[in-house]
Amino acid sequence: MSLDEHDAQARSTADAVARRSYGKLVAFLAARTRDVAAAEDALSEAFAAALADWPRNGCPANPEAWLLTVARRKGIDFARRRKTGEIASEELQRVAEVLGSGPTDAEIPDRRLALMFACAHPAIEAGIRAPLILQVVLGLDAATIASAFLISPATMGQRLVRAKSKIRQAGIPFRVPEREELPARLDTVLAAIYAAFAEGWTDPGGTDVARRDLTAEALFLARLITELLPDEPEALGLLALTLHAGARRRARRNDDGEYIPLAEQDSELWDAQMIGEAESLLRQASALGSIGRYQLEAALQSAHVYRCRTGQANWPEVVQLYDALLALAGSPVIAINRALALAEIHGPSSGLAALQAVATDARLAEYQPYWAARAELLSKSGAHSEAREAYEIAIGLERDPSVRRFLQQRQAALTP
């Protein structure tokens, strides 16, 4: 193996460990100090050290343990620089004892779930809990998280910093709550897992390092929640939702990597085992007698699977599911999808009227699916000039080159 190939392999290993282990290592480092920001800083330094060391000396047998050891040392160094005098000596001793204990070459315990519930603590501002989980558990940057929650990156960054300080200052414990505490905290954890899956879902080709493997991570966390809470219907619903969507992953791109919309996908490429598991989970959740958002979302995925597999239109049932979702969540994203479903029943004018009802929501100004939906409905109604303008906005907002090309093709097909 050449020097360049050796260097590339080491960097690839460091990148893979970073994606797979970020949240696990942050959770372990911050579990007792409760200083999430310091754990992230120490881990970032450890990853930088790995990129410098591994190409020269080879990848260690246990990369996670290597990173943990370096991050612990960096954490102690950071604490030393922050403190002075006798108080510093006592504080440093405490930090060293906390960071220096626990596994080295042994298996590092997975405390991500406890970290997620710490981020969902009532002392943390409600609106920042899910974004906080996405950053500290899955390593997403503020800009990526901001796009998922339709707010500016600067505002998101500031709120995340304040939330991490709150965990440290309030001494919020890293533990899974007692059963009586769970209902108030579980919604936030499920929302974060859902947002992580949705963000990863927008990068099916795995071309974006920041989002690569997110769907697999979200699926892992969804399974972890159901193992902890096997009788929680919304946890079951979320797992069913991620399985249903994940089952179509192979069919979303052709052999050339080009985007294929749901209606044009080859259902033979869908993962039948994942779909079967999702359907079983939905039945299990339904038997518990408490309907919720994720069960409805999963039921929508199930309806799409049925229609595409059988060729039997079920749009009235789809609209009913969207109506139920709107009653629960009131999200403009749900309203957009409902408008497209209405258009399948009553024509594009009906869909456009439904879209108009949410058009004043400022968050949609830079939301690509809104403009793509508007462009599609305008095109079907014959308003090609307006459709062309809507496609232009959607194309400018789209991050995925394949989807961008798909939208450009749709735009080019419009008659003058």
Disulfide bonds with the S-S distance in Angstrom:
none
